Amino acid sequence: MMDLKTLLRPEIRELKPYSSARSEYHGEATVWLDANENPFPNGLNRYPDPLHRNLREALAPVKGCNPEQLALGNGSDEVLDWVFRAFCRPGIDEVAYLTPGYGMYEVLAQVQGVATQKVPLDANFNVVAAEVLSQLSLQVKVLFICSPNNPTGNCIDAGQLEKIIQQFSGIVVLDEAYQEFSGQPSWVKRLEEFPNLLVTQTFSKAWGMAGLRLGCIYGAPEIIQVFQALKAPYNLNQLTLDAALKALSGESEVQAQVLQLVGERELLARALQQCPEVVHVFPSEANFLLVRFSDAQRVKQHLLQAGIVVRDRTQQPGCSGCLRITVGTPAENQRVLQTLNTIKT
Ligand SMILES: Cc1ncc(COP(=O)(O)O)c(C=O)c1O
């Protein structure tokens, strides 16, 4: 079993978290004169709960874990940032991630002054555990793996992933932003088997709440406690907490939307394969498709002229000629197809 204490930055190991009178008090008070708030009620005059207890208690059973195994941030970009701040000493430690992959790992590493190692995915956008592990230098403390992967859309092979988590001596962060769209179970239910595994998820994709900014990180309670200690005390506002609690009670609606989007993804993939400009549609377990075109720039411009914005991924390793297209409503997907079919060959 790895030693968490030696992985943490020394400053974080010694950190005394900010404490408020309210977080220290556990009784049933009726008069709150401790935080210099305006006393007149308007629904937002009080500071929100820094530990997000109600929301964590409601979310944990939905995800099949305990509230102590999860922490909440302002989008998964915030919770990913905590990993750098907890474990990576600027100029000394390194992180690794698979490419092509999600661009924020590099940005967060640069902000923290941490060098990155890029491990290329193979021709099928997958990995062999032994090959990944043999490429990591001793300085690599954290390995980021995104599954389903952005921008390729496929899941990383679960057997290889398990070997990586078991054999890597640092932290593995599994980014499950798109898990709900895949046929694969979440790794959140298996956290107890892997003390060095952290899983991130988001309310921005399947839950349909990108504007809310709510991200989740799941892991061993001793690591979660560190994140709770280093984060800004009031990182989630009361409106977000209230809206997320309400969303959890409408989970069946979200599941119906996910099913519909998965169906639309398959319809769109099949229809795209018939377009003369399309060279290849990569299989996807996410809510987007990576598509290789014979002339991606021409297609991108043509779509733009019709008011349709897609993501250019042509500069990503292994993605020459590729655009990433999010699965939209049935009407939006039809518009994409109709527009593509008006390109003159
Ligand atoms: C793989 C991946 N992780 C994380 C995020 C960020 O999500 P959030 O909106 O929760 O910050 C995205 C957003 O596109 C993503 O693609």
The ligand as an SDF file (V2000), in Angstrom:
LIG
                    3D

 16 16  0  0  0  0  0  0  0  0999 V2000
  -12.3640   15.1570  -20.1120 C   0  0  0  0  0  0  0  0  0  0  0  0
  -12.8860   16.3830  -19.4680 C   0  0  0  0  0  0  0  0  0  0  0  0
  -12.6560   16.5800  -18.1710 N   0  0  0  0  0  0  0  0  0  0  0  0
  -13.1140   17.6780  -17.5480 C   0  0  0  0  0  0  0  0  0  0  0  0
  -13.8250   18.6430  -18.2340 C   0  0  0  0  0  0  0  0  0  0  0  0
  -14.2320   19.8890  -17.4880 C   0  0  0  0  0  0  0  0  0  0  0  0
  -15.4720   19.7760  -16.9900 O   0  0  0  0  0  0  0  0  0  0  0  0
  -16.0950   20.8700  -16.0130 P   0  0  0  0  0  0  0  0  0  0  0  0
  -17.1260   21.5700  -16.7920 O   0  0  0  0  0  0  0  0  0  0  0  0
  -16.6620   20.0240  -14.8990 O   0  0  0  0  0  0  0  0  0  0  0  0
  -14.9920   21.7610  -15.5170 O   0  0  0  0  0  0  0  0  0  0  0  0
  -14.0900   18.4740  -19.5850 C   0  0  0  0  0  0  0  0  0  0  0  0
  -14.8260   19.5150  -20.3330 C   0  0  0  0  0  0  0  0  0  0  0  0
  -14.9800   19.5230  -21.5070 O   0  0  0  0  0  0  0  0  0  0  0  0
  -13.5960   17.3220  -20.2270 C   0  0  0  0  0  0  0  0  0  0  0  0
  -13.7910   17.1170  -21.5300 O   0  0  0  0  0  0  0  0  0  0  0  0
  1  2  1  0
  2  3  1  0
  2 15  2  0
  3  4  2  0
  4  5  1  0
  5  6  1  0
  5 12  2  0
  6  7  1  0
  7  8  1  0
  8  9  2  0
  8 10  1  0
  8 11  1  0
 12 13  1  0
 12 15  1  0
 13 14  2  0
 15 16  1  0
M  END
$$$$
